Amino acid sequence: VLNESDSTVEFSTPGLKIDLGGVAKGYAVDRAIEKIKQAGIDNCLINAGGEVYCLGNNRGRPWKVAIKNPRGSGVKGFLELKDQAVATSGDYEQFFIAQNKRYAHILDPRTGYPAQKAVEAVTVTADSGLTADVLATAICVLGAEKARELIKKYPGARIVSVQIDK
């Protein structure tokens, strides 16, 4: 039940909940950038645990953001960004292994089970944190083969890296 007077949602099924974890950090970054711009700040970098927004520049140069290696130490590469968001989703930070199979924290909404598309990590840039965050998570669920179709629907968004589990 949607209660518009106080912007709340009530569920009639006991225990039913909504988890916005797949999009909350991207949305939060966008709201923070909005407030920062209103305060007259033209240049900053916000990192909310992997969801990053690069506002303006870093002393006249683009912001430099590292892409972590999902199966090892160090970084896979770097991005140089200005006025863009970048998000990475993957199976390498929050997971467990059972019977030699990796189960990540990203769930496939069609099954309710961990996504099984063999995507170790995907990095997406976009004009907003929410868009980058949603697309990176969705690609982990849909798989690399459907990623190019999906990204075409979002002008300004770009897949920077897809790491496939071998």
C-alpha positions as CSV (number, residue, x, y, z in Angstrom):
1,V,0.0,0.0,0.0
2,L,1.4,3.4,-1.1
3,N,0.7,6.2,1.4
4,E,1.3,9.4,-0.6
5,S,0.7,11.7,2.4
6,D,3.9,10.7,4.2
7,S,5.7,8.9,1.3
8,T,5.7,5.5,2.9
9,V,5.0,2.0,1.5
10,E,3.4,-0.8,3.6
11,F,3.4,-4.4,2.6
12,S,0.5,-6.7,3.4
13,T,2.7,-9.8,3.4
14,P,4.6,-10.1,6.7
15,G,8.4,-10.0,6.3
16,L,8.3,-8.6,2.7
17,K,11.0,-5.9,2.2
18,I,12.6,-3.9,-0.5
19,D,16.3,-3.9,-0.9
20,L,17.7,-0.8,-2.8
21,G,21.3,-1.9,-2.3
22,G,21.8,-2.4,-6.1
23,V,21.1,1.3,-6.8
24,A,21.3,3.2,-3.5
25,K,25.0,4.2,-3.6
26,G,24.6,5.6,-7.2
27,Y,21.6,7.6,-6.2
28,A,23.3,8.8,-3.0
29,V,26.3,10.0,-5.0
30,D,24.0,11.9,-7.4
31,R,22.2,13.6,-4.5
32,A,25.6,14.5,-2.9
33,I,26.9,16.0,-6.2
34,E,23.6,18.0,-6.5
35,K,24.3,19.5,-3.0
36,I,27.9,20.2,-3.8
37,K,27.1,22.0,-7.0
38,Q,24.5,24.1,-5.1
39,A,27.2,25.1,-2.6
40,G,29.3,26.5,-5.5
41,I,31.9,23.7,-5.6
42,D,33.0,23.0,-9.2
43,N,35.7,20.3,-8.6
44,C,35.6,17.2,-6.4
45,L,35.6,13.4,-6.5
46,I,33.1,11.4,-4.4
47,N,33.7,7.7,-3.8
48,A,30.9,5.8,-2.1
49,G,32.4,2.3,-2.0
50,G,32.9,1.8,-5.7
51,E,30.4,4.3,-7.0
52,V,32.4,7.3,-8.0
53,Y,31.5,10.7,-9.4
54,C,34.2,13.0,-10.9
55,L,33.0,16.6,-10.8
56,G,35.0,19.1,-12.8
57,N,38.7,18.4,-12.8
58,N,41.7,17.7,-10.6
59,R,43.9,20.8,-10.8
60,G,43.2,21.3,-14.5
61,R,43.5,17.6,-15.4
62,P,40.8,14.9,-15.5
63,W,40.2,12.8,-12.4
64,K,42.1,9.5,-12.5
65,V,40.1,6.5,-11.2
66,A,41.6,3.0,-10.9
67,I,39.8,-0.2,-12.0
68,K,40.6,-3.0,-9.5
69,N,41.7,-6.4,-10.7
70,P,38.9,-8.7,-9.7
71,R,41.1,-11.8,-9.4
72,G,44.3,-10.6,-7.9
73,S,46.0,-7.7,-6.5
74,G,46.6,-4.3,-8.1
75,V,44.6,-2.6,-10.7
76,K,43.5,-3.6,-14.2
77,G,43.7,0.0,-15.6
78,F,42.8,3.6,-15.1
79,L,40.1,5.9,-16.3
80,E,40.4,9.7,-16.7
81,L,37.0,11.3,-16.2
82,K,35.4,14.8,-15.9
83,D,31.8,15.3,-15.0
84,Q,31.0,11.6,-15.1
85,A,30.2,8.7,-12.8
86,V,31.8,5.3,-12.8
87,A,30.5,2.2,-11.1
88,T,31.9,-1.3,-10.9
89,S,29.9,-4.4,-9.9
90,G,31.2,-7.9,-9.6
91,D,31.5,-11.2,-7.7
92,Y,34.9,-10.5,-6.1
93,E,34.2,-8.7,-2.9
94,Q,31.1,-10.1,-1.4
95,F,30.8,-13.8,-2.1
96,F,31.1,-17.3,-0.6
97,I,32.3,-20.6,-2.1
98,A,30.4,-23.8,-1.7
99,Q,31.4,-27.1,-3.4
100,N,34.0,-25.2,-5.5
101,K,31.4,-22.7,-6.9
102,R,31.4,-19.0,-6.3
103,Y,28.1,-17.4,-5.2
104,A,28.1,-13.6,-5.2
105,H,25.9,-11.1,-3.5
106,I,24.2,-9.9,-6.7
107,L,20.9,-11.7,-7.1
108,D,19.1,-12.5,-10.3
109,P,15.5,-11.1,-9.7
110,R,14.1,-13.7,-12.0
111,T,15.2,-16.6,-9.8
112,G,16.0,-15.1,-6.4
113,Y,19.4,-16.8,-6.5
114,P,22.9,-15.4,-7.1
115,A,23.6,-14.3,-10.7
116,Q,25.3,-17.0,-12.6
117,K,26.5,-15.3,-15.8
118,A,30.2,-15.8,-15.2
119,V,30.9,-12.0,-15.0
120,E,33.7,-11.3,-12.5
121,A,33.4,-7.6,-12.8
122,V,31.9,-4.9,-15.0
123,T,32.8,-1.2,-15.0
124,V,30.4,1.4,-16.5
125,T,30.7,5.2,-17.0
126,A,27.6,7.4,-17.3
127,D,26.4,10.9,-16.8
128,S,24.8,9.9,-13.4
129,G,25.8,7.7,-10.6
130,L,22.4,6.0,-10.6
131,T,22.7,5.1,-14.2
132,A,26.2,3.7,-13.9
133,D,25.3,1.8,-10.8
134,V,22.2,0.2,-12.2
135,L,23.8,-0.7,-15.5
136,A,26.9,-2.3,-13.9
137,T,24.7,-4.4,-11.6
138,A,22.3,-5.4,-14.4
139,I,25.1,-6.5,-16.7
140,C,26.4,-8.8,-13.9
141,V,22.9,-10.4,-13.9
142,L,22.3,-10.4,-17.7
143,G,25.8,-11.4,-18.7
144,A,28.3,-10.0,-21.2
145,E,26.5,-11.1,-24.3
146,K,23.5,-8.9,-23.5
147,A,25.5,-6.0,-22.2
148,R,26.0,-4.2,-25.5
149,E,22.2,-4.3,-26.3
150,L,21.4,-2.8,-22.9
151,I,24.0,0.0,-23.0
152,K,22.7,1.3,-26.3
153,K,19.5,2.3,-24.5
154,Y,21.4,4.8,-22.3
155,P,23.0,7.7,-24.1
156,G,26.2,8.8,-22.5
157,A,26.7,5.4,-20.8
158,R,29.7,3.3,-21.8
159,I,31.0,-0.1,-20.8
160,V,34.6,0.3,-19.9
161,S,35.5,-3.2,-18.9
162,V,33.9,-6.6,-18.6
163,Q,36.0,-9.3,-16.9
164,I,34.7,-12.8,-17.7
165,D,35.3,-15.7,-15.3
166,K,37.4,-18.3,-17.0
